[in-house]
Amino acid sequence: MLTTPVALGAKSYEVLTGRGLLGECGERARAMFPGSGRCVVITDANVGPLYAGRVVASLAGAGIEAEVITVPAGEPSKSFEVLETVTRAMIRAGLDRKAFAVALGGGVIGDLAGFAASVFFRGIPVVQIPTTIVSVVDSSVGGKTGINTAEGKNLIGTFHQPRLVLIDPETLGSLPDREYREGFAEVIKHAAIRDAAMLDELEVLAGESGRDGLEALIARNVAIKAAIVSEDEFETKGLRALLNFGHTIGHGIEASAGYGEMLHGEAISLGIRAALRLSEEFAGLDAAVTRRLVRLLGMWRLPLVLPETIGTAAVLEKMGRDKKFDHGRLKFVLLRAAGDAFVSGEVTAAAAERAIEGLREAPGE
Ligand SMILES: NC(=O)c1ccc[n+]([C@@H]2O[C@H](COP(=O)([O-])OP(=O)(O)OC[C@H]3O[C@@H](n4cnc5c(N)ncnc54)[C@H](O)[C@@H]3O)[C@@H](O)[C@H]2O)c1
C-alpha cells in the first residue's frame, strides 16, 4: 500500500492506494471516527451495485451502520435537484453530528457527495473512495466540490477537504474502456504541467492492454495534485490554477457538446491540444513538445479533432461564462516547456478562436 500525505495543517489527510482497500474501509473509518456509529454511502447506479455491498459490509464489521444513497450515474446528477434529494435522504437516514459520509464513485459522486457533506449539519466529514481514473488522480484530492447549473459547470460549490481518501485500483477493472481511457487526459495534463519524466512512462503504458501496475502511477499523480493543493488550497496563489491546463477551452467544448455528450477527459484532450498551440504562440513552446503530447493523447485514443457539430462561437460563448475568465480577461495556463506551466494573461480572444478553429484539422506528424 502506498501512502501519499496531503499537507494542509489541521486539515491534513492521507491518500492510501492499494489493492483490497475497499474491504478495509470499515477499520480505517473506525480509526478515523472513533465515536461514530452511522454514515451514509453516496454512490451512483453503476458503482453502487458493484462495490457498495463490500463497503457496507466492511463498515458493519467495524460497527458502523451505513445507509446507501444511490443517484443516477452521470454528470446530470451534479445538480441542485439531486443535491436536494441526497441531503434530504441524509436527514432521513438519521445521521447525528458524529456521522460521516462516504463518496463511492467517480468525480461526479465525489463532487456531489463532498458538497452534500459540506452543507449537511453545516459540514460533516467525507471519506472519498474514488473509482475512476479522473477521480483517483484528480478530483478526490483537494477538497473542491460542486454542481452545475444552466449557466455553467462547477460554479456552485464549496471547499471541503476529505478526511481520508481510499484508492483501491481493483475498482478500475470494471470501468468501461472509454471511461478508462478518458481519465488519462488528466494524467497527461499532470505530466505536461509538472512531471515531464512521466511522459516516458505513459508512452510505455499506452501500448499495454492490461490495467495492472497502476499503483505507482496513481500515487505519483496524487503526489502532484497533493503538492499543488498543499501550496495553494483556495486557488489564490496561481499555482492550483495550473491544474486548469487544457480546461478553459476544454470546458467550453464540454458545455457546448451538452454535458454528458462528450466525456470530461475527451473535451480536455481537445482543450490540451488547443492550449499547446497557444503555448507555442505565446510562450515559445517547442513544437516538438506539442507533437509528443498530441501523439500521447492519440495513443490513449483521446479525441484530437473537434466534431463539426460543435461550433466555435458556441465554445467561445461557453468559455465566456466559465469562471476562468478574470474580469473579462482571458486567463490561460500555458507551457514554456514540458513540465513547466504558468498562467498567462496574454492570450487574446482572437487567438483562442484560432486555436479552437485549429482543432478542425487532424494533427500533422
Ligand atoms: N473536484 C475536482 O477537483 C474535480 C477535478 C476534476 C474533475 N472533476 C469533476 O469530475 C467529474 C468527472 O468525473 P468522472 O470522469 O469520474 O465521471 P463519472 O463520475 O461520471 O464516472 C464516469 C462513469 O463511470 C462510471 N463508473 C465509475 N466508476 C466505475 C467503476 N469502477 N466501474 C464501472 N463504472 C464506473 C460512472 O457510473 C459513470 O457512468 C466532472 O463532473 C468534473 O467536473 C472534479
The ligand as a Gaussian input file, in Angstrom:
#p B3LYP/6-31G(d) Opt

LIG

0 1
 N      -13.332000      18.412000      -7.698000
 C      -12.332000      18.433000      -8.535000
 O      -11.234000      18.890000      -8.207000
 C      -12.513000      17.853000      -9.900000
 C      -11.408000      17.619000     -10.719000
 C      -11.598000      17.010000     -11.962000
 C      -12.867000      16.652000     -12.368000
 N      -13.927000      16.905000     -11.537000
 C      -15.278000      16.510000     -11.932000
 O      -15.307000      15.110000     -12.099000
 C      -16.382000      14.780000     -12.972000
 C      -15.938000      13.709000     -13.921000
 O      -15.590000      12.572000     -13.164000
 P      -15.541000      11.128000     -13.812000
 O      -14.861000      11.232000     -15.113000
 O      -15.017000      10.231000     -12.777000
 O      -17.064000      10.850000     -14.182000
 P      -18.229000       9.975000     -13.503000
 O      -18.211000      10.113000     -12.045000
 O      -19.467000      10.359000     -14.215000
 O      -17.848000       8.471000     -13.887000
 C      -17.866000       8.082000     -15.248000
 C      -18.774000       6.879000     -15.476000
 O      -18.131000       5.710000     -14.983000
 C      -18.987000       5.007000     -14.089000
 N      -18.110000       4.380000     -13.124000
 C      -17.409000       4.989000     -12.137000
 N      -16.578000       4.125000     -11.550000
 C      -16.782000       2.929000     -12.149000
 C      -16.197000       1.653000     -11.976000
 N      -15.207000       1.453000     -11.126000
 N      -16.660000       0.630000     -12.743000
 C      -17.631000       0.847000     -13.657000
 N      -18.187000       2.046000     -13.884000
 C      -17.766000       3.082000     -13.142000
 C      -19.914000       6.051000     -13.553000
 O      -21.103000       5.487000     -13.095000
 C      -20.108000       6.942000     -14.762000
 O      -21.089000       6.400000     -15.599000
 C      -16.798000      16.078000     -13.650000
 O      -18.017000      16.474000     -13.116000
 C      -15.705000      17.055000     -13.252000
 O      -16.192000      18.385000     -13.132000
 C      -13.764000      17.471000     -10.318000

